[in-house]
Amino acid sequence: MGLPELTRRRPRVNLCISQVTNMDPPRKIPPGCYDCGDGFYNPTTRIVKDYKNRFLRNADDDEHEWIIRTCRKGWDETMGPKPKP
């Protein structure tokens, strides 16, 4: 006997994809910056600007460490073991 009609029409959900932002597609982050929730953070200048590139604040040491540790980056990093040369 086949599956009930409602079960066959239910959309499939890929449980392997993690959601890092509520935006789909995610906002583009400028190179070298982080998306800290209310704008972009530049770790070189330690300045947070809003998404329209207007100054919001200077980050103190605690905020800098938190952003570096937890926020989305504007670049990709290789994870895992490095390939042998």
C-alpha positions, 0 to 999 in steps of 0.5 A, a space after each residue: 500500500 502506498 503512502 498517504 497523499 499528504 505524506 507524499 506531497 510534503 516538501 523535503 528538508 535538507 537537515 545537513 545545511 546549517 542556517 547562519 542568518 535569517 536572510 536567504 540569500 545571506 547578506 554579502 560581507 565586505 572582504 576582511 570584515 565580519 557581520 556582527 548583527 547590526 552592521 559590518 565590523 572591520 577588525 583592522 580599524 575596529 569600527 562597526 558600520 551599519 549596513 548602509 556604511 554609516 558609522 555606528 561605534 568603535 569596538 572595545 576589546 571585549 566586543 572585538 574578541 566576541 565578534 572575531 570568535 562568533 560572527 560570520 566572516 567575509 572570506 572563506 577558510 579551509 577547515 580540517 587537516 591540510 593536504 600533504 605537499 
